Amino acid sequence: MTTVKRVRLTRVNERQLVRRVLRQLGLPAIAEVDRFFAFFTSGDQLRYASQQQRRAYVAGDSRRWGLLTAIELGRWVQLAPRQFVGQVLSSSQLGQCLIDELRYLGQERVDVLLLDNQHRILLRQPVFQGTLNQCPVHPREIFQLAVLHEAAGLIIAHNHPSGSVTPSTEDLAFVRRVVQCGELMGIPLLDAFVVGATTYFSWREQGVLPLQQ
């Protein structure tokens, strides 16, 4: 999995970033970098530039508008609040929602819910879908998502097309593996669900989680 390293912006790498965008836009990068910084002392100063100043910089070349738009988009992405899918208030609340959403599936499906430290859902995503009675799952894919989205905890849920919510031997082994991986990663498994046609099984409600060592 690729790790993105955050680099502090300086005048040197700011020019490099501008040059990279200009090259992608098909503009002569070196001359255009000098032109950009002649009009705007830094990318940050663009927010204070008047429309007249911007039009003077663009001088009829739409590709230069593309550079200004890219800078504005980057600033918006940095300032935009994080979007949440919902919030887990209790196992019973989430269990009822899972019944409504998974009860009619003809195959087993495993969903992972990634939570922040306030139990707000950062992401909900199916990670596996299997045959009627088998759904091979590896915790590796689950924790790749958890690390990527900087989750503080996670919940896993899967359905039993048979309608029974009694955890199988494979379910118990899988949950134990996820718990063990979560302990190593510092991203705990907060609950696990088996969902049937009209009811659910919650490891947390049944006192199975946290696992006794």
Secondary structure, DSSP 8 states (H G I E B T S, - for coil): ----------HHHHHHHHHHHHHHTTS-HHHHHHHHHHH-SSGGGGGG--HHHHHHHHTT-HHHHHHHHHHHHHHHHHHS-----EE---HHHHHHHHHHHHTT-SS-EEEEEEE-TT-EEEEEEEEEE--SS-----HHHHHHHHHHTT-SEEEEEEE-TTS-----HHHHHHHHHHHHHHHHHT--EEEEEEE-SS-EEETTTTT--S---
